[in-house]
């Protein structure tokens, strides 16, 4: 039952989705935590952060295109955000909003599980907040990487037997010249790999919010 003591969590994005609301609310229920999670479509991250501060949100997630700008409106940022330059998670610690990044943790898990296959490096499509998180994870694992953007997009069709992370909003990239011999990790949440990454980073968010391990077997 929702009461005056119910903790509020949420996510801010240009176009709200339902995956986070499903994952977090089921996890709260599993642990019997008096909390609720809701996703919000917004046009202004400064206003959203101020609203979260006023309403005393216990924590919230941030999606593109707000991962860069959100750090301007919080009280403190952790070391990973200082390097990456983007945040996707904000926690309320005694009224102080602190930004961190859990995207790179999810990517690091994927990279770590395939370390031998990735020893020749990876290719990162895009140069936004998620791409920065992938670069940070690669650095943590001492894995080489090369970024592909609009300026060198033609190189994409030349790749064979490579690991490619799509950190752009472009869908159906197999129709854009990517050979099927490549291992393609799409970070778009509507894809299989994107959902996997999203669930992994949400698990870290859940731990930051509650101190509890995410109940994968019971929910996912």
PLY file of the C-alpha trace (Angstrom):
ply
format ascii 1.0
element vertex 220
property float x
property float y
property float z
element edge 219
property int vertex1
property int vertex2
end_header
0.00 0.00 0.00
1.26 3.47 -0.89
1.55 5.70 2.17
3.16 9.01 3.13
6.35 7.03 3.85
6.52 5.36 0.45
9.85 6.08 -1.23
9.69 7.46 -4.77
12.05 6.37 -7.54
11.83 6.98 -11.26
13.46 7.62 -14.60
13.65 10.68 -16.84
13.91 10.33 -20.60
12.73 11.94 -23.80
10.31 9.10 -24.33
9.43 7.04 -21.27
9.46 3.25 -21.44
8.04 0.57 -19.17
10.97 -1.84 -18.63
12.29 0.01 -15.58
8.87 0.31 -13.97
8.36 -3.45 -14.35
11.79 -4.43 -13.03
11.94 -2.12 -10.04
8.35 -2.45 -8.86
8.57 -6.25 -8.98
11.89 -6.13 -7.11
10.43 -3.81 -4.47
7.53 -6.22 -4.05
9.88 -9.20 -3.79
11.74 -7.62 -0.87
8.68 -6.02 0.68
10.17 -2.55 0.24
7.74 0.35 0.63
8.67 2.10 -2.63
7.27 2.88 -6.05
8.98 3.45 -9.42
7.58 5.46 -12.31
9.05 6.53 -15.66
8.58 10.10 -16.93
8.82 11.69 -20.38
10.47 15.10 -20.05
11.72 17.97 -22.18
13.93 19.72 -19.63
16.34 17.84 -17.35
16.95 20.85 -15.10
13.24 21.10 -14.31
13.05 17.32 -13.80
15.95 17.30 -11.33
14.40 20.21 -9.45
11.07 18.37 -9.30
12.82 15.23 -8.00
14.58 17.33 -5.39
11.35 19.06 -4.32
9.39 15.81 -4.14
12.28 14.14 -2.31
12.83 11.32 -4.78
15.07 8.67 -3.25
16.74 8.12 -6.61
16.21 8.31 -10.34
17.63 7.16 -13.65
18.45 9.36 -16.63
18.38 8.37 -20.29
19.73 10.09 -23.38
19.82 12.86 -24.35
20.13 14.02 -20.72
23.09 11.97 -19.46
25.56 14.79 -20.07
23.50 17.73 -18.85
22.18 16.11 -15.68
25.56 16.45 -13.97
25.15 20.24 -14.03
22.19 20.08 -11.67
23.25 17.58 -8.99
25.23 18.21 -5.81
28.10 15.81 -6.43
29.41 13.33 -9.01
31.36 10.14 -8.42
34.73 9.35 -9.98
33.30 7.28 -12.83
31.19 10.23 -13.96
34.21 12.54 -13.79
35.96 10.33 -16.34
32.99 9.34 -18.50
31.44 12.80 -18.47
27.93 11.39 -18.32
25.64 9.95 -15.65
22.60 7.70 -15.80
21.86 7.31 -12.09
21.24 9.78 -9.27
20.82 8.81 -5.63
19.49 10.98 -2.83
21.82 10.66 0.15
20.49 12.69 3.07
19.09 15.30 0.72
22.21 15.44 -1.44
21.84 14.36 -5.07
24.82 12.29 -6.18
25.34 11.20 -9.79
27.00 7.99 -10.89
27.05 5.75 -13.96
25.92 2.13 -14.03
25.98 1.70 -17.81
29.71 0.95 -17.78
29.22 -1.73 -15.11
26.81 -3.61 -17.39
29.20 -3.29 -20.33
32.13 -4.46 -18.18
30.20 -7.63 -17.32
29.62 -8.34 -21.01
33.23 -7.60 -21.89
34.58 -9.61 -18.96
32.59 -12.68 -20.00
34.09 -12.51 -23.51
37.58 -11.29 -22.65
39.52 -13.79 -24.77
37.37 -13.15 -27.83
37.86 -9.41 -27.39
41.63 -9.39 -27.08
41.96 -7.81 -30.54
39.73 -4.93 -29.48
36.20 -3.69 -30.02
34.50 -1.12 -32.22
32.17 1.46 -30.73
29.54 3.12 -32.89
28.69 6.63 -31.74
30.20 9.25 -29.49
27.46 9.93 -26.93
26.98 9.06 -23.29
26.65 5.32 -23.76
29.68 5.21 -26.03
31.66 6.99 -23.30
30.55 4.31 -20.83
31.70 1.55 -23.20
35.10 3.23 -23.62
35.44 3.49 -19.83
34.58 -0.20 -19.40
37.08 -1.16 -22.11
39.79 0.85 -20.37
38.98 -0.91 -17.09
39.46 -4.28 -18.82
42.56 -3.14 -20.79
40.79 -3.77 -24.07
41.58 -1.67 -27.13
38.77 0.10 -28.92
38.11 2.24 -31.95
35.23 4.70 -32.28
33.21 4.88 -35.48
31.13 7.99 -36.11
29.67 9.70 -39.15
33.15 10.81 -40.17
34.44 7.25 -40.65
31.15 5.33 -40.96
32.32 3.70 -44.20
34.77 1.59 -42.19
31.81 -0.33 -40.78
31.30 -2.31 -43.97
34.95 -3.44 -43.88
34.77 -5.13 -40.48
34.88 -8.92 -40.23
34.88 -11.19 -37.18
34.83 -8.17 -34.88
32.92 -7.12 -31.78
30.77 -4.06 -32.43
28.86 -2.05 -29.84
26.08 0.07 -31.31
25.78 3.13 -29.07
23.71 5.12 -31.56
19.91 5.34 -31.87
20.12 3.87 -35.38
18.12 0.64 -35.62
18.50 -2.37 -37.93
22.17 -1.74 -38.56
22.59 -5.07 -40.32
20.99 -3.26 -43.22
23.75 -0.65 -43.09
26.57 -2.88 -44.27
27.48 -4.84 -41.12
28.64 -8.34 -42.04
27.04 -11.24 -40.20
30.46 -12.61 -39.22
30.68 -9.81 -36.65
29.34 -10.05 -33.11
26.91 -7.15 -32.85
25.97 -5.83 -29.44
23.09 -3.41 -29.85
22.62 -1.07 -26.90
19.10 -0.04 -27.95
16.81 -1.27 -25.17
14.21 -2.75 -27.53
16.75 -5.29 -28.82
17.77 -8.53 -27.09
21.29 -7.36 -26.24
20.05 -3.90 -25.32
17.55 -5.35 -22.87
20.26 -7.52 -21.36
22.48 -4.47 -20.81
19.55 -2.50 -19.43
18.68 -5.20 -16.90
22.32 -5.51 -15.80
22.69 -1.78 -15.19
19.28 -1.65 -13.48
20.49 -4.35 -11.10
23.36 -2.09 -10.06
20.93 0.82 -9.68
18.70 -1.33 -7.47
21.67 -2.13 -5.24
22.59 1.56 -5.03
19.00 2.44 -4.16
18.29 -0.32 -1.64
21.49 -2.17 -0.73
19.80 -5.39 -1.90
20.86 -7.74 -4.70
18.53 -7.69 -7.67
16.39 -10.90 -7.71
17.20 -12.03 -11.27
15.80 -15.56 -10.99
12.48 -14.41 -9.61
11.91 -11.54 -12.06
13.84 -11.76 -15.33
0 1
1 2
2 3
3 4
4 5
5 6
6 7
7 8
8 9
9 10
10 11
11 12
12 13
13 14
14 15
15 16
16 17
17 18
18 19
19 20
20 21
21 22
22 23
23 24
24 25
25 26
26 27
27 28
28 29
29 30
30 31
31 32
32 33
33 34
34 35
35 36
36 37
37 38
38 39
39 40
40 41
41 42
42 43
43 44
44 45
45 46
46 47
47 48
48 49
49 50
50 51
51 52
52 53
53 54
54 55
55 56
56 57
57 58
58 59
59 60
60 61
61 62
62 63
63 64
64 65
65 66
66 67
67 68
68 69
69 70
70 71
71 72
72 73
73 74
74 75
75 76
76 77
77 78
78 79
79 80
80 81
81 82
82 83
83 84
84 85
85 86
86 87
87 88
88 89
89 90
90 91
91 92
92 93
93 94
94 95
95 96
96 97
97 98
98 99
99 100
100 101
101 102
102 103
103 104
104 105
105 106
106 107
107 108
108 109
109 110
110 111
111 112
112 113
113 114
114 115
115 116
116 117
117 118
118 119
119 120
120 121
121 122
122 123
123 124
124 125
125 126
126 127
127 128
128 129
129 130
130 131
131 132
132 133
133 134
134 135
135 136
136 137
137 138
138 139
139 140
140 141
141 142
142 143
143 144
144 145
145 146
146 147
147 148
148 149
149 150
150 151
151 152
152 153
153 154
154 155
155 156
156 157
157 158
158 159
159 160
160 161
161 162
162 163
163 164
164 165
165 166
166 167
167 168
168 169
169 170
170 171
171 172
172 173
173 174
174 175
175 176
176 177
177 178
178 179
179 180
180 181
181 182
182 183
183 184
184 185
185 186
186 187
187 188
188 189
189 190
190 191
191 192
192 193
193 194
194 195
195 196
196 197
197 198
198 199
199 200
200 201
201 202
202 203
203 204
204 205
205 206
206 207
207 208
208 209
209 210
210 211
211 212
212 213
213 214
214 215
215 216
216 217
217 218
218 219
